[in-house]
Amino acid sequence: MRKTRTLSDETKRKISNAMRGNRNPNYGRPLSANHRHKIRLAMIDYWKSINKQTI
């Protein structure tokens, strides 16, 4: 994840369009409950570290 470098609006739009629908590698693939839980825990830790850096 980027913490300091920002992307231009045009670049964000291009990335968004490139990853829509069936071009997304996870399109149509369900996540298991265990995987969703691991993602949740990882994001909680990530946002805790970001909040400490910005305060």
All heavy atoms as atom14 arrays in JSON, in Angstrom:
{
  "sequence": "MRKTRTLSDETKRKISNAMRGNRNPNYGRPLSANHRHKIRLAMIDYWKSINKQTI",
  "atom14_mask": [
    [1, 1, 1, 1, 1, 1, 1, 1, 0, 0, 0, 0, 0, 0],
    [1, 1, 1, 1, 1, 1, 1, 1, 1, 1, 1, 0, 0, 0],
    [1, 1, 1, 1, 1, 1, 1, 1, 1, 0, 0, 0, 0, 0],
    [1, 1, 1, 1, 1, 1, 1, 0, 0, 0, 0, 0, 0, 0],
    [1, 1, 1, 1, 1, 1, 1, 1, 1, 1, 1, 0, 0, 0],
    [1, 1, 1, 1, 1, 1, 1, 0, 0, 0, 0, 0, 0, 0],
    [1, 1, 1, 1, 1, 1, 1, 1, 0, 0, 0, 0, 0, 0],
    [1, 1, 1, 1, 1, 1, 0, 0, 0, 0, 0, 0, 0, 0],
    [1, 1, 1, 1, 1, 1, 1, 1, 0, 0, 0, 0, 0, 0],
    [1, 1, 1, 1, 1, 1, 1, 1, 1, 0, 0, 0, 0, 0],
    [1, 1, 1, 1, 1, 1, 1, 0, 0, 0, 0, 0, 0, 0],
    [1, 1, 1, 1, 1, 1, 1, 1, 1, 0, 0, 0, 0, 0],
    [1, 1, 1, 1, 1, 1, 1, 1, 1, 1, 1, 0, 0, 0],
    [1, 1, 1, 1, 1, 1, 1, 1, 1, 0, 0, 0, 0, 0],
    [1, 1, 1, 1, 1, 1, 1, 1, 0, 0, 0, 0, 0, 0],
    [1, 1, 1, 1, 1, 1, 0, 0, 0, 0, 0, 0, 0, 0],
    [1, 1, 1, 1, 1, 1, 1, 1, 0, 0, 0, 0, 0, 0],
    [1, 1, 1, 1, 1, 0, 0, 0, 0, 0, 0, 0, 0, 0],
    [1, 1, 1, 1, 1, 1, 1, 1, 0, 0, 0, 0, 0, 0],
    [1, 1, 1, 1, 1, 1, 1, 1, 1, 1, 1, 0, 0, 0],
    [1, 1, 1, 1, 0, 0, 0, 0, 0, 0, 0, 0, 0, 0],
    [1, 1, 1, 1, 1, 1, 1, 1, 0, 0, 0, 0, 0, 0],
    [1, 1, 1, 1, 1, 1, 1, 1, 1, 1, 1, 0, 0, 0],
    [1, 1, 1, 1, 1, 1, 1, 1, 0, 0, 0, 0, 0, 0],
    [1, 1, 1, 1, 1, 1, 1, 0, 0, 0, 0, 0, 0, 0],
    [1, 1, 1, 1, 1, 1, 1, 1, 0, 0, 0, 0, 0, 0],
    [1, 1, 1, 1, 1, 1, 1, 1, 1, 1, 1, 1, 0, 0],
    [1, 1, 1, 1, 0, 0, 0, 0, 0, 0, 0, 0, 0, 0],
    [1, 1, 1, 1, 1, 1, 1, 1, 1, 1, 1, 0, 0, 0],
    [1, 1, 1, 1, 1, 1, 1, 0, 0, 0, 0, 0, 0, 0],
    [1, 1, 1, 1, 1, 1, 1, 1, 0, 0, 0, 0, 0, 0],
    [1, 1, 1, 1, 1, 1, 0, 0, 0, 0, 0, 0, 0, 0],
    [1, 1, 1, 1, 1, 0, 0, 0, 0, 0, 0, 0, 0, 0],
    [1, 1, 1, 1, 1, 1, 1, 1, 0, 0, 0, 0, 0, 0],
    [1, 1, 1, 1, 1, 1, 1, 1, 1, 1, 0, 0, 0, 0],
    [1, 1, 1, 1, 1, 1, 1, 1, 1, 1, 1, 0, 0, 0],
    [1, 1, 1, 1, 1, 1, 1, 1, 1, 1, 0, 0, 0, 0],
    [1, 1, 1, 1, 1, 1, 1, 1, 1, 0, 0, 0, 0, 0],
    [1, 1, 1, 1, 1, 1, 1, 1, 0, 0, 0, 0, 0, 0],
    [1, 1, 1, 1, 1, 1, 1, 1, 1, 1, 1, 0, 0, 0],
    [1, 1, 1, 1, 1, 1, 1, 1, 0, 0, 0, 0, 0, 0],
    [1, 1, 1, 1, 1, 0, 0, 0, 0, 0, 0, 0, 0, 0],
    [1, 1, 1, 1, 1, 1, 1, 1, 0, 0, 0, 0, 0, 0],
    [1, 1, 1, 1, 1, 1, 1, 1, 0, 0, 0, 0, 0, 0],
    [1, 1, 1, 1, 1, 1, 1, 1, 0, 0, 0, 0, 0, 0],
    [1, 1, 1, 1, 1, 1, 1, 1, 1, 1, 1, 1, 0, 0],
    [1, 1, 1, 1, 1, 1, 1, 1, 1, 1, 1, 1, 1, 1],
    [1, 1, 1, 1, 1, 1, 1, 1, 1, 0, 0, 0, 0, 0],
    [1, 1, 1, 1, 1, 1, 0, 0, 0, 0, 0, 0, 0, 0],
    [1, 1, 1, 1, 1, 1, 1, 1, 0, 0, 0, 0, 0, 0],
    [1, 1, 1, 1, 1, 1, 1, 1, 0, 0, 0, 0, 0, 0],
    [1, 1, 1, 1, 1, 1, 1, 1, 1, 0, 0, 0, 0, 0],
    [1, 1, 1, 1, 1, 1, 1, 1, 1, 0, 0, 0, 0, 0],
    [1, 1, 1, 1, 1, 1, 1, 0, 0, 0, 0, 0, 0, 0],
    [1, 1, 1, 1, 1, 1, 1, 1, 0, 0, 0, 0, 0, 0]
  ],
  "atom14_positions": [
    [[0.83, -1.18, 0.0], [0.0, 0.0, 0.0], [0.88, 1.25, 0.0], [1.88, 1.3, 0.67], [-0.88, 0.02, 1.25], [-1.94, -1.0, 1.29], [-3.42, -0.11, 0.92], [-4.43, -1.36, 0.29], [0.0, 0.0, 0.0], [0.0, 0.0, 0.0], [0.0, 0.0, 0.0], [0.0, 0.0, 0.0], [0.0, 0.0, 0.0], [0.0, 0.0, 0.0]],
    [[0.44, 2.23, -0.73], [1.18, 3.48, -0.76], [0.81, 4.31, 0.46], [-0.35, 4.4, 0.83], [0.83, 4.27, -2.02], [1.29, 3.6, -3.28], [0.86, 4.44, -4.48], [1.05, 3.69, -5.68], [2.11, 3.76, -6.44], [3.1, 4.55, -6.12], [2.22, 3.06, -7.54], [0.0, 0.0, 0.0], [0.0, 0.0, 0.0], [0.0, 0.0, 0.0]],
    [[1.81, 4.92, 1.05], [1.56, 5.74, 2.23], [1.86, 7.21, 1.94], [1.29, 8.08, 2.57], [2.42, 5.26, 3.39], [2.05, 3.87, 3.84], [2.91, 3.41, 4.97], [2.57, 1.99, 5.36], [3.42, 1.51, 6.42], [0.0, 0.0, 0.0], [0.0, 0.0, 0.0], [0.0, 0.0, 0.0], [0.0, 0.0, 0.0], [0.0, 0.0, 0.0]],
    [[2.75, 7.49, 1.0], [3.14, 8.87, 0.78], [2.96, 9.33, -0.65], [2.66, 10.48, -0.88], [4.61, 9.09, 1.18], [5.43, 8.2, 0.44], [4.81, 8.83, 2.66], [0.0, 0.0, 0.0], [0.0, 0.0, 0.0], [0.0, 0.0, 0.0], [0.0, 0.0, 0.0], [0.0, 0.0, 0.0], [0.0, 0.0, 0.0], [0.0, 0.0, 0.0]],
    [[3.16, 8.46, -1.63], [3.09, 8.9, -3.03], [1.64, 8.92, -3.49], [0.89, 7.98, -3.27], [3.89, 7.96, -3.92], [4.0, 8.52, -5.31], [4.91, 7.82, -6.26], [5.38, 6.51, -5.91], [5.88, 5.66, -6.78], [5.99, 5.99, -8.03], [6.31, 4.49, -6.41], [0.0, 0.0, 0.0], [0.0, 0.0, 0.0], [0.0, 0.0, 0.0]],
    [[1.23, 9.99, -4.14], [-0.13, 10.1, -4.64], [-0.15, 9.86, -6.14], [0.84, 10.1, -6.84], [-0.73, 11.49, -4.33], [0.1, 12.48, -4.93], [-0.81, 11.72, -2.84], [0.0, 0.0, 0.0], [0.0, 0.0, 0.0], [0.0, 0.0, 0.0], [0.0, 0.0, 0.0], [0.0, 0.0, 0.0], [0.0, 0.0, 0.0], [0.0, 0.0, 0.0]],
    [[-1.28, 9.39, -6.64], [-1.47, 9.14, -8.06], [-2.34, 10.23, -8.65], [-3.24, 10.74, -7.98], [-2.13, 7.78, -8.27], [-1.39, 6.56, -7.74], [-2.25, 5.32, -7.9], [-0.08, 6.39, -8.46], [0.0, 0.0, 0.0], [0.0, 0.0, 0.0], [0.0, 0.0, 0.0], [0.0, 0.0, 0.0], [0.0, 0.0, 0.0], [0.0, 0.0, 0.0]],
    [[-2.11, 10.54, -9.91], [-2.95, 11.53, -10.57], [-4.34, 10.94, -10.8], [-4.52, 9.71, -10.81], [-2.34, 11.94, -11.92], [-2.41, 10.86, -12.83], [0.0, 0.0, 0.0], [0.0, 0.0, 0.0], [0.0, 0.0, 0.0], [0.0, 0.0, 0.0], [0.0, 0.0, 0.0], [0.0, 0.0, 0.0], [0.0, 0.0, 0.0], [0.0, 0.0, 0.0]],
    [[-5.32, 11.79, -10.99], [-6.69, 11.32, -11.22], [-6.76, 10.48, -12.5], [-7.49, 9.5, -12.57], [-7.65, 12.49, -11.31], [-7.88, 13.15, -9.97], [-7.64, 12.49, -8.93], [-8.29, 14.33, -9.94], [0.0, 0.0, 0.0], [0.0, 0.0, 0.0], [0.0, 0.0, 0.0], [0.0, 0.0, 0.0], [0.0, 0.0, 0.0], [0.0, 0.0, 0.0]],
    [[-5.98, 10.85, -13.51], [-5.98, 10.1, -14.76], [-5.44, 8.68, -14.54], [-6.0, 7.71, -15.04], [-5.13, 10.82, -15.81], [-5.1, 10.09, -17.14], [-4.22, 10.77, -18.16], [-3.65, 11.83, -17.85], [-4.11, 10.23, -19.26], [0.0, 0.0, 0.0], [0.0, 0.0, 0.0], [0.0, 0.0, 0.0], [0.0, 0.0, 0.0], [0.0, 0.0, 0.0]],
    [[-4.37, 8.57, -13.76], [-3.79, 7.25, -13.48], [-4.76, 6.4, -12.68], [-4.93, 5.21, -12.95], [-2.46, 7.41, -12.72], [-1.57, 8.2, -13.5], [-1.84, 6.07, -12.42], [0.0, 0.0, 0.0], [0.0, 0.0, 0.0], [0.0, 0.0, 0.0], [0.0, 0.0, 0.0], [0.0, 0.0, 0.0], [0.0, 0.0, 0.0], [0.0, 0.0, 0.0]],
    [[-5.43, 7.0, -11.7], [-6.43, 6.27, -10.92], [-7.55, 5.75, -11.82], [-8.02, 4.63, -11.66], [-7.01, 7.16, -9.83], [-6.06, 7.46, -8.71], [-6.73, 8.4, -7.72], [-5.77, 8.87, -6.66], [-6.43, 9.81, -5.73], [0.0, 0.0, 0.0], [0.0, 0.0, 0.0], [0.0, 0.0, 0.0], [0.0, 0.0, 0.0], [0.0, 0.0, 0.0]],
    [[-7.98, 6.58, -12.75], [-9.05, 6.19, -13.68], [-8.6, 5.02, -14.56], [-9.34, 4.06, -14.77], [-9.46, 7.37, -14.55], [-10.6, 7.09, -15.5], [-10.93, 8.27, -16.39], [-9.77, 8.84, -17.06], [-9.19, 8.3, -18.16], [-9.66, 7.2, -18.68], [-8.15, 8.89, -18.72], [0.0, 0.0, 0.0], [0.0, 0.0, 0.0], [0.0, 0.0, 0.0]],
    [[-7.37, 5.08, -15.06], [-6.85, 4.01, -15.91], [-6.76, 2.69, -15.15], [-7.13, 1.63, -15.68], [-5.46, 4.38, -16.45], [-5.5, 5.44, -17.53], [-4.1, 5.74, -18.02], [-4.09, 6.81, -19.09], [-2.72, 7.09, -19.54], [0.0, 0.0, 0.0], [0.0, 0.0, 0.0], [0.0, 0.0, 0.0], [0.0, 0.0, 0.0], [0.0, 0.0, 0.0]],
    [[-6.28, 2.74, -13.92], [-6.18, 1.52, -13.1], [-7.57, 0.97, -12.83], [-7.82, -0.24, -12.93], [-5.42, 1.8, -11.79], [-3.96, 2.12, -12.08], [-5.55, 0.62, -10.83], [-3.18, 2.63, -10.89], [0.0, 0.0, 0.0], [0.0, 0.0, 0.0], [0.0, 0.0, 0.0], [0.0, 0.0, 0.0], [0.0, 0.0, 0.0], [0.0, 0.0, 0.0]],
    [[-8.5, 1.85, -12.51], [-9.86, 1.43, -12.21], [-10.49, 0.74, -13.42], [-11.11, -0.32, -13.29], [-10.69, 2.65, -11.8], [-12.03, 2.3, -11.6], [0.0, 0.0, 0.0], [0.0, 0.0, 0.0], [0.0, 0.0, 0.0], [0.0, 0.0, 0.0], [0.0, 0.0, 0.0], [0.0, 0.0, 0.0], [0.0, 0.0, 0.0], [0.0, 0.0, 0.0]],
    [[-10.34, 1.34, -14.59], [-10.91, 0.75, -15.8], [-10.25, -0.58, -16.16], [-10.91, -1.5, -16.65], [-10.8, 1.72, -16.98], [-11.74, 2.9, -16.84], [-12.75, 2.82, -16.15], [-11.4, 4.0, -17.47], [0.0, 0.0, 0.0], [0.0, 0.0, 0.0], [0.0, 0.0, 0.0], [0.0, 0.0, 0.0], [0.0, 0.0, 0.0], [0.0, 0.0, 0.0]],
    [[-8.96, -0.69, -15.91], [-8.23, -1.92, -16.24], [-8.62, -3.09, -15.35], [-8.45, -4.24, -15.73], [-6.73, -1.67, -16.15], [0.0, 0.0, 0.0], [0.0, 0.0, 0.0], [0.0, 0.0, 0.0], [0.0, 0.0, 0.0], [0.0, 0.0, 0.0], [0.0, 0.0, 0.0], [0.0, 0.0, 0.0], [0.0, 0.0, 0.0], [0.0, 0.0, 0.0]],
    [[-9.14, -2.81, -14.16], [-9.43, -3.87, -13.2], [-10.93, -4.13, -13.02], [-11.33, -4.75, -12.04], [-8.81, -3.54, -11.85], [-7.3, -3.47, -11.86], [-6.53, -5.0, -12.37], [-6.86, -6.0, -10.96], [0.0, 0.0, 0.0], [0.0, 0.0, 0.0], [0.0, 0.0, 0.0], [0.0, 0.0, 0.0], [0.0, 0.0, 0.0], [0.0, 0.0, 0.0]],
    [[-11.75, -3.69, -13.94], [-13.19, -3.86, -13.78], [-13.68, -5.2, -14.31], [-13.15, -5.72, -15.29], [-13.94, -2.75, -14.52], [-13.82, -1.44, -13.81], [-14.64, -0.39, -14.45], [-14.33, 0.87, -13.78], [-15.19, 1.82, -13.59], [-16.39, 1.72, -14.05], [-14.83, 2.91, -12.96], [0.0, 0.0, 0.0], [0.0, 0.0, 0.0], [0.0, 0.0, 0.0]],
    [[-14.7, -5.71, -13.66], [-15.39, -6.91, -14.14], [-14.51, -8.12, -14.25], [-13.72, -8.42, -13.36], [0.0, 0.0, 0.0], [0.0, 0.0, 0.0], [0.0, 0.0, 0.0], [0.0, 0.0, 0.0], [0.0, 0.0, 0.0], [0.0, 0.0, 0.0], [0.0, 0.0, 0.0], [0.0, 0.0, 0.0], [0.0, 0.0, 0.0], [0.0, 0.0, 0.0]],
    [[-14.64, -8.84, -15.36], [-13.94, -10.11, -15.49], [-12.44, -9.93, -15.72], [-11.71, -10.92, -15.75], [-14.54, -10.95, -16.6], [-14.46, -10.27, -17.96], [-13.97, -9.15, -18.07], [-14.96, -10.93, -18.97], [0.0, 0.0, 0.0], [0.0, 0.0, 0.0], [0.0, 0.0, 0.0], [0.0, 0.0, 0.0], [0.0, 0.0, 0.0], [0.0, 0.0, 0.0]],
    [[-11.94, -8.72, -15.84], [-10.49, -8.5, -15.95], [-9.83, -8.49, -14.57], [-8.62, -8.51, -14.47], [-10.2, -7.19, -16.68], [-10.59, -7.27, -18.16], [-10.34, -5.97, -18.82], [-11.36, -5.03, -18.36], [-11.7, -3.93, -18.97], [-11.1, -3.57, -20.06], [-12.64, -3.14, -18.49], [0.0, 0.0, 0.0], [0.0, 0.0, 0.0], [0.0, 0.0, 0.0]],
    [[-10.64, -8.43, -13.53], [-10.11, -8.5, -12.17], [-9.75, -9.95, -11.87], [-10.57, -10.85, -12.08], [-11.16, -7.99, -11.17], [-10.63, -7.9, -9.77], [-9.94, -8.8, -9.31], [-10.98, -6.84, -9.09], [0.0, 0.0, 0.0], [0.0, 0.0, 0.0], [0.0, 0.0, 0.0], [0.0, 0.0, 0.0], [0.0, 0.0, 0.0], [0.0, 0.0, 0.0]],
    [[-8.55, -10.22, -11.37], [-8.16, -11.62, -11.15], [-9.02, -12.35, -10.12], [-9.06, -13.57, -10.12], [-6.71, -11.52, -10.67], [-6.47, -10.1, -10.33], [-7.48, -9.28, -11.04], [0.0, 0.0, 0.0], [0.0, 0.0, 0.0], [0.0, 0.0, 0.0], [0.0, 0.0, 0.0], [0.0, 0.0, 0.0], [0.0, 0.0, 0.0], [0.0, 0.0, 0.0]],
    [[-9.73, -11.64, -9.26], [-10.58, -12.28, -8.26], [-12.05, -12.23, -8.62], [-12.9, -12.57, -7.8], [-10.37, -11.63, -6.88], [-9.02, -11.99, -6.31], [-8.58, -13.12, -6.42], [-8.37, -11.02, -5.72], [0.0, 0.0, 0.0], [0.0, 0.0, 0.0], [0.0, 0.0, 0.0], [0.0, 0.0, 0.0], [0.0, 0.0, 0.0], [0.0, 0.0, 0.0]],
    [[-12.37, -11.85, -9.84], [-13.76, -11.72, -10.27], [-14.48, -13.07, -10.17], [-14.0, -14.07, -10.72], [-13.82, -11.21, -11.71], [-15.22, -11.08, -12.25], [-16.03, -10.02, -11.88], [-15.72, -12.02, -13.14], [-17.3, -9.9, -12.39], [-16.99, -11.9, -13.66], [-17.78, -10.84, -13.27], [-19.04, -10.71, -13.77], [0.0, 0.0, 0.0], [0.0, 0.0, 0.0]],
    [[-15.58, -13.11, -9.45], [-16.38, -14.32, -9.34], [-15.84, -15.35, -8.38], [-16.44, -16.41, -8.2], [0.0, 0.0, 0.0], [0.0, 0.0, 0.0], [0.0, 0.0, 0.0], [0.0, 0.0, 0.0], [0.0, 0.0, 0.0], [0.0, 0.0, 0.0], [0.0, 0.0, 0.0], [0.0, 0.0, 0.0], [0.0, 0.0, 0.0], [0.0, 0.0, 0.0]],
    [[-14.73, -15.08, -7.74], [-14.12, -16.04, -6.82], [-14.53, -15.67, -5.4], [-14.13, -14.62, -4.89], [-12.61, -16.01, -6.95], [-11.91, -16.95, -5.99], [-10.43, -16.8, -6.05], [-9.92, -17.32, -7.31], [-8.66, -17.28, -7.67], [-7.78, -16.71, -6.88], [-8.28, -17.79, -8.81], [0.0, 0.0, 0.0], [0.0, 0.0, 0.0], [0.0, 0.0, 0.0]],
    [[-15.3, -16.5, -4.72], [-15.7, -16.17, -3.35], [-14.54, -16.38, -2.37], [-13.69, -17.25, -2.57], [-16.83, -17.15, -3.05], [-16.58, -18.3, -3.96], [-15.92, -17.74, -5.2], [0.0, 0.0, 0.0], [0.0, 0.0, 0.0], [0.0, 0.0, 0.0], [0.0, 0.0, 0.0], [0.0, 0.0, 0.0], [0.0, 0.0, 0.0], [0.0, 0.0, 0.0]],
    [[-14.51, -15.57, -1.35], [-13.5, -15.7, -0.3], [-14.08, -16.54, 0.84], [-15.24, -16.38, 1.21], [-13.1, -14.34, 0.24], [-12.48, -13.36, -0.74], [-12.2, -12.03, -0.05], [-11.2, -13.92, -1.32], [0.0, 0.0, 0.0], [0.0, 0.0, 0.0], [0.0, 0.0, 0.0], [0.0, 0.0, 0.0], [0.0, 0.0, 0.0], [0.0, 0.0, 0.0]],
    [[-13.26, -17.4, 1.39], [-13.7, -18.22, 2.53], [-13.85, -17.32, 3.76], [-13.29, -16.22, 3.83], [-12.7, -19.33, 2.81], [-11.48, -18.79, 3.3], [0.0, 0.0, 0.0], [0.0, 0.0, 0.0], [0.0, 0.0, 0.0], [0.0, 0.0, 0.0], [0.0, 0.0, 0.0], [0.0, 0.0, 0.0], [0.0, 0.0, 0.0], [0.0, 0.0, 0.0]],
    [[-14.58, -17.81, 4.73], [-14.77, -17.05, 5.97], [-13.42, -16.82, 6.67], [-13.17, -15.74, 7.21], [-15.72, -17.78, 6.89], [0.0, 0.0, 0.0], [0.0, 0.0, 0.0], [0.0, 0.0, 0.0], [0.0, 0.0, 0.0], [0.0, 0.0, 0.0], [0.0, 0.0, 0.0], [0.0, 0.0, 0.0], [0.0, 0.0, 0.0], [0.0, 0.0, 0.0]],
    [[-12.55, -17.83, 6.62], [-11.23, -17.7, 7.23], [-10.4, -16.62, 6.53], [-9.74, -15.82, 7.19], [-10.51, -19.05, 7.18], [-9.19, -19.02, 7.92], [-9.07, -18.39, 8.95], [-8.2, -19.7, 7.38], [0.0, 0.0, 0.0], [0.0, 0.0, 0.0], [0.0, 0.0, 0.0], [0.0, 0.0, 0.0], [0.0, 0.0, 0.0], [0.0, 0.0, 0.0]],
    [[-10.46, -16.58, 5.23], [-9.71, -15.59, 4.47], [-10.23, -14.18, 4.76], [-9.46, -13.24, 4.95], [-9.8, -15.9, 2.98], [-8.83, -15.14, 2.15], [-8.65, -15.37, 0.82], [-7.99, -14.13, 2.45], [-7.73, -14.56, 0.34], [-7.33, -13.78, 1.31], [0.0, 0.0, 0.0], [0.0, 0.0, 0.0], [0.0, 0.0, 0.0], [0.0, 0.0, 0.0]],
    [[-11.55, -14.02, 4.8], [-12.14, -12.71, 5.12], [-11.71, -12.27, 6.51], [-11.41, -11.08, 6.73], [-13.66, -12.77, 5.03], [-14.18, -12.83, 3.61], [-15.67, -12.56, 3.54], [-16.44, -13.35, 4.47], [-17.02, -14.51, 4.2], [-16.93, -15.03, 2.99], [-17.71, -15.15, 5.1], [0.0, 0.0, 0.0], [0.0, 0.0, 0.0], [0.0, 0.0, 0.0]],
    [[-11.64, -13.2, 7.46], [-11.22, -12.87, 8.82], [-9.76, -12.41, 8.84], [-9.42, -11.43, 9.51], [-11.42, -14.09, 9.72], [-11.04, -13.85, 11.15], [-11.79, -13.03, 11.98], [-10.01, -14.29, 11.88], [-11.21, -12.99, 13.17], [-10.12, -13.75, 13.13], [0.0, 0.0, 0.0], [0.0, 0.0, 0.0], [0.0, 0.0, 0.0], [0.0, 0.0, 0.0]],
    [[-8.89, -13.1, 8.09], [-7.49, -12.71, 8.04], [-7.32, -11.33, 7.41], [-6.5, -10.52, 7.87], [-6.68, -13.74, 7.25], [-6.47, -15.03, 8.0], [-5.64, -16.01, 7.17], [-5.41, -17.3, 7.92], [-4.59, -18.24, 7.13], [0.0, 0.0, 0.0], [0.0, 0.0, 0.0], [0.0, 0.0, 0.0], [0.0, 0.0, 0.0], [0.0, 0.0, 0.0]],
    [[-8.08, -11.05, 6.36], [-8.03, -9.73, 5.74], [-8.47, -8.67, 6.74], [-7.85, -7.61, 6.86], [-8.89, -9.69, 4.46], [-8.27, -10.57, 3.39], [-9.07, -8.26, 3.97], [-9.15, -10.75, 2.16], [0.0, 0.0, 0.0], [0.0, 0.0, 0.0], [0.0, 0.0, 0.0], [0.0, 0.0, 0.0], [0.0, 0.0, 0.0], [0.0, 0.0, 0.0]],
    [[-9.54, -8.96, 7.47], [-10.05, -8.02, 8.46], [-9.0, -7.69, 9.51], [-8.75, -6.52, 9.82], [-11.29, -8.62, 9.13], [-11.89, -7.77, 10.22], [-13.09, -8.49, 10.84], [-13.61, -7.71, 11.92], [-13.18, -7.78, 13.19], [-12.23, -8.63, 13.51], [-13.69, -7.02, 14.13], [0.0, 0.0, 0.0], [0.0, 0.0, 0.0], [0.0, 0.0, 0.0]],
    [[-8.34, -8.72, 10.04], [-7.31, -8.49, 11.05], [-6.13, -7.7, 10.49], [-5.59, -6.82, 11.16], [-6.83, -9.83, 11.62], [-7.88, -10.64, 12.39], [-7.28, -11.97, 12.84], [-8.42, -9.85, 13.58], [0.0, 0.0, 0.0], [0.0, 0.0, 0.0], [0.0, 0.0, 0.0], [0.0, 0.0, 0.0], [0.0, 0.0, 0.0], [0.0, 0.0, 0.0]],
    [[-5.74, -8.01, 9.27], [-4.62, -7.31, 8.64], [-4.95, -5.83, 8.43], [-4.11, -4.96, 8.66], [-4.25, -7.96, 7.32], [0.0, 0.0, 0.0], [0.0, 0.0, 0.0], [0.0, 0.0, 0.0], [0.0, 0.0, 0.0], [0.0, 0.0, 0.0], [0.0, 0.0, 0.0], [0.0, 0.0, 0.0], [0.0, 0.0, 0.0], [0.0, 0.0, 0.0]],
    [[-6.18, -5.54, 8.03], [-6.57, -4.15, 7.8], [-6.68, -3.38, 9.12], [-6.36, -2.19, 9.17], [-7.89, -4.08, 7.03], [-7.79, -4.56, 5.6], [-6.47, -3.75, 4.65], [-7.1, -2.09, 4.56], [0.0, 0.0, 0.0], [0.0, 0.0, 0.0], [0.0, 0.0, 0.0], [0.0, 0.0, 0.0], [0.0, 0.0, 0.0], [0.0, 0.0, 0.0]],
    [[-7.1, -4.04, 10.19], [-7.14, -3.39, 11.5], [-5.73, -2.97, 11.9], [-5.5, -1.83, 12.32], [-7.78, -4.31, 12.55], [-9.28, -4.44, 12.31], [-7.51, -3.8, 13.96], [-9.96, -5.5, 13.15], [0.0, 0.0, 0.0], [0.0, 0.0, 0.0], [0.0, 0.0, 0.0], [0.0, 0.0, 0.0], [0.0, 0.0, 0.0], [0.0, 0.0, 0.0]],
    [[-4.76, -3.88, 11.76], [-3.36, -3.57, 12.08], [-2.82, -2.46, 11.18], [-2.11, -1.57, 11.63], [-2.48, -4.8, 11.94], [-2.73, -5.81, 13.05], [-3.31, -5.43, 14.08], [-2.33, -6.98, 12.87], [0.0, 0.0, 0.0], [0.0, 0.0, 0.0], [0.0, 0.0, 0.0], [0.0, 0.0, 0.0], [0.0, 0.0, 0.0], [0.0, 0.0, 0.0]],
    [[-3.16, -2.52, 9.9], [-2.69, -1.51, 8.94], [-3.18, -0.11, 9.35], [-2.4, 0.83, 9.41], [-3.16, -1.86, 7.54], [-2.92, -0.76, 6.53], [-1.65, -0.52, 6.03], [-3.96, 0.06, 6.09], [-1.42, 0.48, 5.12], [-3.74, 1.06, 5.19], [-2.47, 1.27, 4.7], [-2.25, 2.28, 3.8], [0.0, 0.0, 0.0], [0.0, 0.0, 0.0]],
    [[-4.46, 0.0, 9.63], [-5.01, 1.32, 9.96], [-4.51, 1.82, 11.32], [-4.38, 3.02, 11.52], [-6.53, 1.31, 9.89], [-6.97, 1.37, 8.46], [-7.51, 0.37, 7.73], [-6.84, 2.48, 7.58], [-7.74, 0.79, 6.45], [-7.33, 2.08, 6.33], [-6.35, 3.78, 7.7], [-7.37, 2.94, 5.22], [-6.38, 4.62, 6.61], [-6.88, 4.2, 5.38]],
    [[-4.2, 0.92, 12.23], [-3.61, 1.35, 13.5], [-2.24, 1.99, 13.25], [-1.91, 3.01, 13.84], [-3.45, 0.16, 14.45], [-4.73, -0.26, 15.12], [-4.47, -1.42, 16.05], [-5.76, -1.91, 16.68], [-5.54, -3.09, 17.51], [0.0, 0.0, 0.0], [0.0, 0.0, 0.0], [0.0, 0.0, 0.0], [0.0, 0.0, 0.0], [0.0, 0.0, 0.0]],
    [[-1.44, 1.39, 12.36], [-0.12, 1.94, 12.07], [-0.22, 3.26, 11.32], [0.57, 4.17, 11.55], [0.71, 0.93, 11.27], [0.21, 0.8, 9.96], [0.0, 0.0, 0.0], [0.0, 0.0, 0.0], [0.0, 0.0, 0.0], [0.0, 0.0, 0.0], [0.0, 0.0, 0.0], [0.0, 0.0, 0.0], [0.0, 0.0, 0.0], [0.0, 0.0, 0.0]],
    [[-1.18, 3.4, 10.44], [-1.36, 4.66, 9.7], [-1.79, 5.76, 10.65], [-1.29, 6.87, 10.58], [-2.42, 4.49, 8.57], [-1.9, 3.53, 7.51], [-2.77, 5.82, 7.94], [-0.67, 4.0, 6.78], [0.0, 0.0, 0.0], [0.0, 0.0, 0.0], [0.0, 0.0, 0.0], [0.0, 0.0, 0.0], [0.0, 0.0, 0.0], [0.0, 0.0, 0.0]],
    [[-2.71, 5.48, 11.55], [-3.19, 6.48, 12.49], [-2.06, 6.98, 13.38], [-2.0, 8.16, 13.69], [-4.34, 5.94, 13.35], [-5.6, 5.77, 12.54], [-5.77, 6.4, 11.5], [-6.47, 4.92, 13.01], [0.0, 0.0, 0.0], [0.0, 0.0, 0.0], [0.0, 0.0, 0.0], [0.0, 0.0, 0.0], [0.0, 0.0, 0.0], [0.0, 0.0, 0.0]],
    [[-1.15, 6.12, 13.78], [-0.03, 6.53, 14.61], [0.91, 7.45, 13.85], [1.48, 8.37, 14.41], [0.74, 5.3, 15.1], [0.0, 4.51, 16.14], [0.81, 3.32, 16.58], [0.03, 2.48, 17.56], [0.77, 1.25, 17.92], [0.0, 0.0, 0.0], [0.0, 0.0, 0.0], [0.0, 0.0, 0.0], [0.0, 0.0, 0.0], [0.0, 0.0, 0.0]],
    [[1.07, 7.21, 12.55], [1.98, 8.02, 11.77], [1.42, 9.42, 11.49], [2.16, 10.38, 11.39], [2.28, 7.35, 10.43], [3.09, 6.09, 10.57], [3.28, 5.37, 9.26], [2.78, 5.82, 8.23], [3.97, 4.26, 9.29], [0.0, 0.0, 0.0], [0.0, 0.0, 0.0], [0.0, 0.0, 0.0], [0.0, 0.0, 0.0], [0.0, 0.0, 0.0]],
    [[0.1, 9.55, 11.37], [-0.48, 10.83, 11.01], [-0.78, 11.72, 12.2], [-0.97, 12.91, 12.05], [-1.77, 10.63, 10.2], [-2.69, 9.87, 10.97], [-1.48, 9.93, 8.89], [0.0, 0.0, 0.0], [0.0, 0.0, 0.0], [0.0, 0.0, 0.0], [0.0, 0.0, 0.0], [0.0, 0.0, 0.0], [0.0, 0.0, 0.0], [0.0, 0.0, 0.0]],
    [[-0.82, 11.14, 13.4], [-1.16, 11.95, 14.59], [0.05, 12.63, 15.14], [1.14, 12.32, 15.02], [-1.83, 11.07, 15.67], [-3.17, 10.61, 15.14], [-1.98, 11.81, 16.97], [-3.91, 9.69, 16.09], [0.0, 0.0, 0.0], [0.0, 0.0, 0.0], [0.0, 0.0, 0.0], [0.0, 0.0, 0.0], [0.0, 0.0, 0.0], [0.0, 0.0, 0.0]]
  ]
}
